[in-house]
Structure formats: structure tokens, C-alpha cells
Amino acid sequence: MPLIPKPVEEWYKEFSKQEKIWIAIALAVAIILAATTLSWPLIDPKHEVPSSAREFNPTAYKEIANNFSSIYNGKLVPPNTDIYIAAQQYFWSISTLVLKKGVDYRFHLGSLDVIHGFTIVGNGTVYSIMVMPGMEYVFTMNFKNAGTYYVICSEYCGYGHGSMRMVIEVVA
């Protein structure tokens, strides 16, 4: 079929009923998306992106994360204690975090080698952040429900990626 330009008169015809319906649906969806995006901080003010991101020395950060792990792995982390976690192929620097329900904890995340994804799932909570190598990310998290949460690496980091797991136990 050859491409023949339409006469100018055809471009200025009234919209059909179907075209008007689709235009109305598209506008409604755009308004809903804009309203949701702009009001989300009011709906869920604690669900934040990292409050800071900065470069770090991998050797020094690994030492801080390992010291934290040696003290608190499997033990209750007291309130007002910063949590340091280092990601490295194919493990987290700590395997089990025990946290208190309803307490704000400040997490420090850093990758020592490749891109990792820090994703918390379970008990109605989902939180995910991409952790770039050489960067420390800081965010605050408050677990409202007691229970077991799982941390998985959600960015493919190599052949051992599937076994990169951590457990967060939240106690009352």
C-alpha cells in the first residue's frame, strides 16, 4: 500500500467516541500516577531511599563490618547502634541480625567487589537497594512486626549469587 498523504481536512475531523474514551482513560491514569508520586512521602514517610551515599575505603569498611559481625552476629543489636553490613561475593558480612520490634535502626551498607542488591523480604515488608562497589549507603529502617525477614542479593553477582542470604530476626 503506497503512503499517500491525507488531505488537510481529514486531520481536523472531530474525535470519534472510542478516541475520546481512550484520551479520558490516559488522562485519568496520568493524574493517578502523578498524585501517587507526589503524595507518597505523606502516605509512607519512613520508607526512604538512602539518606546518604559516600565513597569509602574498602579495607577500612571491611574491618568495621567484620567487627560489628563478630560482636552482634545472632545477638540482639541494642537500640541506637548503627548496623554495618559489607557485601562480598557470595556472602554478607553478618549471617543473622537480631533486632527489636518498633525501633529505628540505621543501616550502613557497602559492597567490597561488585554490584549487589540488598533486598529485605518477609512479614509484609519489602525493601530493596542497589549497592555499588566502593560506596556506603545509609538508611533508617523500623520493623513494625516481629518475625523472620530474609535478606537476599537481588543483583546477579556471579555463580554463587543464589546462596547469598542473611536472616533478620525481629523480636518483641
N, C-alpha and C positions, 0 to 999 in steps of 0.2 A: 504494500500500500504506500503510495507516494505521500510525502509530507507536503500538504497544501495548507498554507496559512488560512485561518478562518477570517472571514470579513470582520471588520471592526465592530459592527452591530452585534455580532454574537458574543463578544467579550463583555458587553454591558447589559446582558439579559438579567432578569430577576433570578435570585437563587431559587432552586427547587425546594420542595418540602424536606426531602432527605438531606440536602445540603445544609439547610437551616438547622435540622436536628443535630447533625454532626458538629456543626460550628458551636452549638449550645453545649453539647457534651464536652468538647475540647476546652471551652472556656470554663466550665464547671470544674473539670479536672485540674486545670491550671490554677484556679482560685483555691481549691482544696489543698494542692501541693504547696502553694505559696503560704497559705495560712498555717499549715502544719509546720513548715520550715521555720517561719518567724516566731511561732508560739512555743516551739519545743522547749526552750530553756525555762519557760513558765510551767510546762507540764512535768518535766523531769529535771530539776535544777542540779541534782547530784551526778547525773550521767554526763560526765565531761570528757573532752578529749584531754590528752596530757596537758598539765598546767605549765610544763616546761620541757624543753629538749635542748641538750647541750652536748658538745663533744667531750670525750673522756679518754683518759689513758687506760687502755685495756688491761695492762698488768696490774695497775693500782686498783681498778674496779674489780677485777677477778679476786684479788685479795680481800677486799671489803665484802664481796658477796660470799666468798668461802668462809670468812669469819662469822658472818651472820648465820650461814647454814650450820656451822659447827655448834653454835650456841642454841639455835631455835628449831632445828630440824625435828619435827614430831613433838615439839613442846609449844605450849601456849605463848604467843607473842603478846607481851603486855601492851595496853593502850599507849599511845604517844611514842611508839617505837617505829622507826622507819624500816621498811622491808626492802632488802636489796636482793635482786634476783639477776643472775647472769645466764644468758642463753649461749649454748655452745653445742655444735654438732655432737651428739644427738641426745642431749640432756639439759635439764635446768639445774642450776647450782644447788637447789634445795628440792627434796622429793615430797615432803609433807609439811604444809603450813597449818598451824592450829591458831585460829583467830576467834575473837569474841564477837558474838552477835551484837549488832547495833552500834559498833564502834567505828569511827573513821580511821582508816589505816592509809598511810602514804606509801605507795609502791614506787620503787626505783627499778627500772628495767634497762638492761643493756645487753647487746649482742657482742660477742667477742670474735666472731668469724664471718658469718653470712647473714642474710636476711632471715628473721624468724617471725612467726606470728604468735602473739601471746593472747590466747582466747580462753576465757573462763565460761564454762557451761554448767548448768545444773540448777535445780530448785528455782526455776523461773528467772534466773539471771543469765544474761549473755553479755559479755564484754570482750571486745577484740581490738587489738592494736598491733600494727606492724612495727617490728623492732629492727632498725637499721644498724649495721655494724659500726662501731665506734661512736654511737650516740646513746646517751642516757635519757630515758623518758620518765617523767614523774607525774603521777596522778593519784587522786584520793578515791578510795573505794569503801563503801559501807555495806556490809552484808546484813540485810534485814531478816533473813530466815536462817535458822540453824539447819545444818545438814552437810552433805558432802558435795563439793564442787570439784570439777576436773579442769585442769589447765592442759590444753593441747597446743602444739605448734601448728598454726594454720597456714604457714607459708612453706612450700616444699624446700627442704634444706639438704636433701641428699638421701641416700639409700636407707638410712636409719631413722628417717623422719617419722614414720608411723609409731615408733616406740618412744618418742619424746613426749613424756607425760609427767604431770605433777598433780598432787591432791591437795585441796584446801578443805580442812575440816572446820566448820563454824560451830562453836559451842555456845549454849545459852549462858 
